[in-house]
Amino acid sequence: MAKDELKARNPLELKRQHLDELMGAVPEPMRDGNTNYIIATLENAMQDPVDMSDPKMIEARIGDYFKNCIEYGLKPHLPGFALALGMDVNTLKGLFTNRMVSKESLSVIQKGIAMVESMFISNMLDQRIHPATAIFMCKNWFDYSDASDITIHRQQNDTQDTKAIENKYKSVVDMDDEDNVIDVKDAKVVSNGKN
């Protein structure tokens, strides 16, 4: 094949050809699920770096990731999404906490994460993902939690005593025998109701 012909071909096509060579040219009908996971992961990892200051380029890469999932029959997931953008999940989350890219880029990335989350929840509700696995992943990937704490901050000029505040919130807070506010979900002491 001449160099000009190679240049004219799609770079992703050339990378796929290289991947087939790496995979021992496994014919498509003989590929199993693991082979598809490996090929899709390699394709994501071998892509050119994304310019994180270019929202259009980020959007195109996110589209490529979802097309890749469709092509190989894979469920979208946050580590694969992050890899398609050239990073790991912690770095991806760090983009938001450290404001490392523009608001426009963050908006595109957030939309992509929301799409992954929506597809993940749909798979979970359709019981395509084991519930324990789904709960673990929701907590780690999407910051879900199954416990809530109630914290009441009193202002300096607040004249209500502790008992009056406890009575005000009694309908939403359970109290133990010693007037400690307890979290119903895991029954741990959150705060002491005494002065």
VOBA-1610 file (N, C-alpha, C; in pm, whole numbers, padded with zeros to 5 digits, always signed):
BEGIN
Met+00085-00117+00000Met+00000+00000+00000Met+00090+00124+00000Ala+00061+00217-00088Ala+00141+00339-00101Ala+00115+00431+00017Lys+00214+00517+00046Lys+00201+00610+00158Lys+00084+00704+00138Asp+00060+00752+00015Asp-00052+00842-00012Asp-00185+00775+00019Glu-00193+00645-00015Glu-00316+00572+00013Glu-00337+00557+00163Leu-00230+00536+00237Leu-00240+00527+00383Leu-00287+00658+00443Lys-00235+00770+00394Lys-00274+00901+00445Lys-00421+00929+00419Ala-00472+00882+00306Ala-00611+00909+00267Ala-00710+00830+00353Arg-00666+00719+00410Arg-00756+00637+00492Arg-00778+00701+00628Asn-00889+00669+00686Asn-00927+00718+00818Asn-00825+00670+00923Pro-00772+00760+01008Pro-00675+00718+01109Pro-00730+00612+01204Leu-00860+00621+01236Leu-00919+00520+01324Leu-00922+00384+01256Glu-00945+00385+01123Glu-00942+00261+01045Glu-00804+00196+01053Leu-00699+00278+01041Leu-00563+00226+01051Leu-00536+00170+01190Lys-00585+00237+01293Lys-00566+00188+01429Lys-00640+00056+01449Arg-00760+00045+01390Arg-00834-00082+01399Arg-00758-00194+01330Gln-00699-00162+01217Gln-00619-00262+01146Gln-00503-00307+01237His-00440-00211+01302His-00332-00242+01394His-00384-00325+01512Leu-00502-00292+01560Leu-00561-00368+01671Leu-00588-00512+01629Asp-00639-00529+01507Asp-00663-00665+01458Asp-00534-00745+01453Glu-00426-00678+01415Glu-00296-00745+01415Glu-00256-00782+01558Leu-00279-00690+01652Leu-00247-00718+01793Leu-00331-00834+01846Met-00456-00840+01805Met-00548-00943+01855Met-00533-01075+01778Gly-00436-01084+01691Gly-00417-01207+01615Gly-00519-01219+01504Ala-00571-01104+01459Ala-00670-01100+01351Ala-00786-01195+01381Val-00843-01182+01500Val-00958-01265+01539Val-01076-01224+01452Pro-01130-01316+01371Pro-01245-01282+01287Pro-01363-01239+01374Glu-01439-01142+01325Glu-01549-01085+01404Glu-01648-01190+01456Pro-01693-01287+01374Pro-01788-01385+01427Pro-01733-01469+01542Met-01600-01480+01552Met-01540-01563+01657Met-01510-01483+01784Arg-01530-01353+01780Arg-01498-01271+01897Arg-01601-01295+02006Asp-01552-01306+02127Asp-01644-01317+02240Asp-01652-01181+02309Gly-01730-01172+02416Gly-01748-01046+02488Gly-01617-00987+02537Asn-01529-01073+02590Asn-01401-01023+02641Asn-01317-00960+02530Thr-01318-01022+02413Thr-01243-00968+02301Thr-01297-00830+02264Asn-01429-00815+02264Asn-01489-00685+02233Asn-01449-00581+02337Tyr-01448-00618+02465Tyr-01407-00524+02570Tyr-01263-00480+02549Ile-01178-00576+02516Ile-01036-00545+02498Ile-01017-00453+02378Ile-01081-00486+02266Ile-01065-00405+02145Ile-01119-00264+02168Ala-01238-00253+02229Ala-01296-00121+02255Ala-01207-00039+02348Thr-01152-00103+02450Thr-01065-00032+02544Thr-00938+00014+02474Leu-00879-00073+02393Leu-00759-00034+02318Leu-00788+00080+02222Glu-00903+00075+02156Glu-00939+00184+02064Glu-00951+00316+02140Asn-01015+00313+02256Asn-01029+00436+02336Asn-00892+00486+02380Ala-00806+00395+02423Ala-00676+00433+02476Ala-00581+00483+02366Met-00597+00436+02244Met-00503+00468+02137Met-00541+00593+02058Gln-00652+00656+02093Gln-00692+00776+02019Gln-00598+00892+02048Asp-00595+00985+01955Asp-00514+01105+01975Asp-00566+01182+02096Pro-00479+01256+02164Pro-00523+01334+02280Pro-00633+01434+02244Val-00722+01459+02339Val-00831+01555+02321Val-00784+01691+02370Asp-00811+01793+02291Asp-00784+01930+02334Asp-00897+01971+02427Met-00871+01972+02557Met-00976+01998+02656Met-01026+02142+02654Ser-00962+02228+02575Ser-01011+02365+02563Ser-01108+02380+02444Asp-01129+02269+02371Asp-01215+02272+02252Asp-01342+02189+02277Pro-01454+02254+02316Pro-01578+02180+02345Pro-01627+02094+02228Lys-01606+02141+02105Lys-01649+02064+01987Lys-01571+01933+01974Met-01441+01940+02002Met-01358+01820+01996Met-01398+01722+02107Ile-01427+01775+02225Ile-01471+01691+02337Ile-01603+01623+02301Glu-01695+01702+02244Glu-01826+01648+02206Glu-01811+01536+02102Ala-01722+01558+02004Ala-01698+01455+01901Ala-01641+01328+01963Arg-01548+01342+02058Arg-01488+01225+02122Arg-01592+01149+02204Ile-01680+01222+02272Ile-01786+01157+02349Ile-01877+01079+02254Gly-01909+01140+02140Gly-01989+01068+02038Gly-01919+00943+01990Asp-01788+00952+01968Asp-01710+00834+01927Asp-01716+00724+02033Tyr-01711+00765+02159Tyr-01716+00666+02268Tyr-01848+00589+02264Phe-01960+00662+02248Phe-02090+00594+02245Phe-02105+00508+02120Lys-02052+00554+02006Lys-02055+00473+01884Lys-01975+00344+01904Asn-01862+00357+01974Asn-01778+00242+02005Asn-01856+00142+02091Cys-01929+00193+02189Cys-02010+00105+02275Cys-02115+00031+02193Ile-02178+00103+02101Ile-02280+00040+02015Ile-02215-00065+01926Glu-02104-00029+01862Glu-02037-00121+01769Glu-01997-00252+01836Tyr-01948-00244+01959Tyr-01899-00364+02027Tyr-01999-00421+02128Gly-02119-00363+02135Gly-02222-00415+02223Gly-02188-00400+02371Leu-02129-00288+02409Leu-02086-00267+02546Leu-02176-00167+02618Lys-02190-00185+02748Lys-02262-00089+02830Lys-02169+00029+02860Pro-02213+00152+02836Pro-02128+00266+02870Pro-02100+00269+03021His-01980+00310+03057His-01943+00321+03198His-01843+00434+03214Leu-01834+00485+03335Leu-01753+00604+03357Leu-01604+00583+03331Pro-01543+00471+03371Pro-01401+00454+03337Pro-01375+00453+03186Gly-01462+00391+03109Gly-01447+00391+02963Gly-01465+00531+02905Phe-01562+00604+02959Phe-01587+00742+02917Phe-01464+00828+02944Ala-01408+00815+03065Ala-01289+00892+03101Ala-01172+00854+03010Leu-01155+00725+02985Leu-01046+00679+02899Leu-01059+00738+02758Ala-01182+00745+02708Ala-01203+00803+02575Ala-01159+00949+02570Leu-01165+01016+02685Leu-01118+01156+02693Leu-00970+01164+02729Gly-00905+01048+02745Gly-00761+01044+02768Gly-00721+01056+02914Met-00808+01011+03006Met-00777+01022+03149Met-00845+00911+03226Asp-00819+00908+03358Asp-00890+00813+03444Asp-01006+00885+03514Val-01086+00810+03590Val-01204+00867+03655Val-01167+00977+03755Asn-01061+00957+03832Asn-01023+01059+03931Asn-00982+01189+03864Thr-00910+01181+03754Thr-00872+01301+03680Thr-00996+01369+03622Leu-01089+01287+03572Leu-01214+01341+03518Leu-01290+01419+03624Lys-01304+01360+03743Lys-01372+01430+03852Lys-01295+01554+03895Gly-01162+01548+03888Gly-01078+01661+03924Gly-01098+01781+03834Leu-01143+01757+03710Leu-01170+01869+03620Leu-01274+01963+03679Phe-01370+01905+03752Phe-01478+01985+03808Phe-01437+02052+03939Thr-01364+01981+04022Thr-01326+02038+04151Thr-01214+02140+04136Asn-01125+02119+04040Asn-01012+02209+04023Asn-01033+02313+03913Arg-01150+02307+03846Arg-01181+02400+03737Arg-01064+02410+03638Met-01021+02294+03590Met-00902+02287+03505Met-00932+02319+03358Val-01061+02326+03321Val-01097+02357+03182Val-01208+02462+03183Ser-01242+02512+03065Ser-01342+02618+03054Ser-01481+02570+03094Lys-01569+02664+03122Lys-01708+02631+03157Lys-01777+02558+03042Glu-01748+02599+02920Glu-01808+02536+02803Glu-01764+02389+02792Ser-01637+02365+02813Ser-01586+02227+02808Ser-01646+02144+02921Leu-01651+02202+03041Leu-01711+02131+03155Leu-01857+02097+03130Ser-01928+02188+03066Ser-02070+02165+03036Ser-02087+02045+02942Val-02002+02037+02841Val-02008+01924+02746Val-01973+01794+02818Ile-01870+01797+02901Ile-01829+01677+02976Ile-01939+01635+03073Gln-01999+01733+03142Gln-02107+01703+03237Gln-02225+01638+03166Lys-02257+01688+03048Lys-02366+01629+02971Lys-02333+01484+02935Gly-02209+01458+02895Gly-02167+01322+02863Gly-02176+01230+02984Ile-02132+01280+03100Ile-02142+01201+03224Ile-02288+01173+03256Ala-02374+01273+03238Ala-02517+01254+03265Ala-02576+01148+03172Met-02529+01143+03046Met-02576+01040+02954Met-02531+00901+03000Val-02405+00890+03041Val-02355+00762+03092Val-02437+00721+03215Glu-02461+00815+03305Glu-02538+00786+03426Glu-02679+00741+03390Ser-02743+00809+03297Ser-02879+00773+03256Ser-02884+00632+03197Met-02788+00600+03111Met-02782+00466+03051Met-02753+00361+03158Phe-02666+00396+03251Phe-02631+00305+03359Phe-02755+00274+03444Ile-02830+00378+03480Ile-02950+00360+03562Ile-03053+00278+03485Ser-03067+00302+03354Ser-03161+00222+03274Ser-03121+00075+03275Asn-02992+00048+03260Asn-02945-00091+03266Asn-02971-00152+03404Met-02953-00072+03507Met-02977-00120+03643Met-03126-00152+03662Leu-03214-00062+03618Leu-03357-00083+03634Leu-03408-00201+03551Asp-03341-00226+03438Asp-03377-00342+03355Asp-03310-00470+03404Gln-03243-00461+03519Gln-03176-00574+03584Gln-03067-00637+03497Arg-02998-00553+03420Arg-02885-00599+03341Arg-02755-00585+03419Ile-02765-00525+03538Ile-02651-00508+03627Ile-02695-00556+03764His-02612-00636+03831His-02645-00686+03964His-02667-00568+04059Pro-02774-00571+04140Pro-02804-00457+04228Pro-02689-00414+04319Ala-02618-00508+04378Ala-02507-00470+04466Ala-02396-00399+04387Thr-02370-00448+04268Thr-02270-00383+04182Thr-02318-00244+04143Ala-02445-00233+04108Ala-02500-00103+04067Ala-02492-00001+04180Ile-02526-00042+04302Ile-02519+00048+04416Ile-02376+00094+04438Phe-02283+00001+04436Phe-02141+00034+04454Phe-02096+00135+04349Met-02130+00109+04223Met-02087+00198+04115Met-02154+00334+04122Cys-02282+00338+04158Cys-02350+00468+04171Cys-02285+00552+04280Lys-02247+00489+04389Lys-02183+00563+04498Lys-02044+00613+04457Asn-01970+00532+04383Asn-01833+00568+04348Asn-01823+00653+04223Trp-01909+00631+04125Trp-01900+00704+04000Trp-01983+00831+03999Phe-02101+00825+04060Phe-02196+00935+04047Phe-02230+01002+04180Asp-02153+00973+04284Asp-02167+01037+04416Asp-02305+01017+04479Tyr-02367+00902+04453Tyr-02493+00871+04519Tyr-02463+00834+04664Ser-02562+00848+04751Ser-02547+00803+04889Ser-02682+00753+04938Asp-02679+00669+05037Asp-02805+00616+05090Asp-02827+00658+05236Ala-02757+00758+05280Ala-02775+00809+05415Ala-02778+00961+05408Ser-02853+01020+05497Ser-02853+01166+05501Ser-02842+01210+05646Asp-02766+01312+05667Asp-02748+01369+05801Asp-02819+01503+05807Ile-02874+01532+05921Ile-02939+01661+05942Ile-02853+01741+06038Thr-02813+01858+05993Thr-02734+01946+06076Thr-02810+02078+06089Ile-02832+02118+06211Ile-02902+02243+06236Ile-02801+02343+06290His-02786+02451+06217His-02694+02557+06260His-02777+02667+06326Arg-02747+02694+06450Arg-02820+02797+06523Arg-02751+02931+06506Gln-02832+03032+06487Gln-02778+03166+06479Gln-02755+03219+06620Gln-02664+03312+06634Gln-02630+03364+06766Gln-02749+03426+06837Asn-02837+03491+06763Asn-02952+03556+06826Asn-03073+03465+06839Asp-03056+03334+06814Asp-03166+03238+06825Asp-03200+03217+06971Thr-03327+03242+07006Thr-03370+03230+07146Thr-03432+03096+07176Gln-03453+03011+07075Gln-03512+02880+07099Gln-03414+02792+07174Asp-03466+02716+07271Asp-03379+02622+07339Asp-03371+02492+07258Thr-03282+02405+07298Thr-03259+02281+07226Thr-03386+02197+07216Lys-03465+02189+07324Lys-03589+02109+07324Lys-03688+02161+07220Ala-03701+02293+07208Ala-03793+02350+07111Ala-03751+02315+06968Ile-03621+02318+06943Ile-03570+02280+06810Ile-03594+02132+06784Glu-03569+02047+06884Glu-03594+01903+06869Glu-03740+01877+06838Asn-03831+01943+06909Asn-03975+01924+06886Asn-04015+01969+06746Lys-03953+02076+06697Lys-03984+02129+06565Lys-03950+02026+06456Tyr-03840+01951+06475Tyr-03795+01857+06374Tyr-03826+01711+06407Lys-03905+01687+06512Lys-03934+01550+06558Lys-04001+01466+06449Ser-04080+01528+06363Ser-04150+01452+06259Ser-04056+01393+06154Val-03935+01449+06139Val-03842+01398+06038Val-03718+01334+06098Val-03704+01336+06231Val-03587+01283+06298Val-03631+01186+06407Asp-03567+01071+06412Asp-03594+00976+06520Asp-03500+01003+06636Met-03553+00987+06757Met-03475+01008+06878Met-03464+00875+06951Asp-03349+00852+07016Asp-03337+00733+07099Asp-03382+00766+07242Asp-03370+00670+07333Asp-03418+00687+07470Asp-03345+00797+07546Glu-03227+00832+07502Glu-03147+00934+07572Glu-03152+01068+07502Asp-03254+01088+07415Asp-03272+01212+07340Asp-03156+01244+07246Asn-03092+01141+07192Asn-02990+01161+07090Asn-03057+01151+06954Val-03021+01238+06863Val-03073+01229+06727Val-02999+01115+06659Ile-03076+01022+06600Ile-03012+00909+06531Ile-03049+00910+06385Asp-02960+00859+06304Asp-02984+00845+06162Asp-03056+00711+06144Val-03174+00713+06090Val-03256+00592+06080Val-03189+00486+05992Lys-03120+00526+05890Lys-03063+00430+05795Lys-02960+00337+05859Asp-02864+00393+05930Asp-02762+00307+05988Asp-02751+00321+06140Ala-02845+00390+06200Ala-02860+00400+06346Ala-02733+00442+06418Lys-02661+00538+06363Lys-02545+00588+06435Lys-02578+00724+06494Val-02516+00758+06603Val-02544+00884+06668Val-02483+00996+06585Val-02566+01094+06549Val-02520+01208+06470Val-02489+01327+06560Ser-02577+01355+06653Ser-02551+01465+06746Ser-02628+01440+06875Asn-02583+01498+06984Asn-02647+01482+07112Asn-02746+01597+07131Gly-02868+01565+07174Gly-02971+01666+07187Gly-02964+01745+07317Lys-02871+01716+07404Lys-02862+01784+07533Lys-02772+01906+07522Asn-02796+02006+07609Asn-02713+02128+07608Asn-02575+02101+07662
//
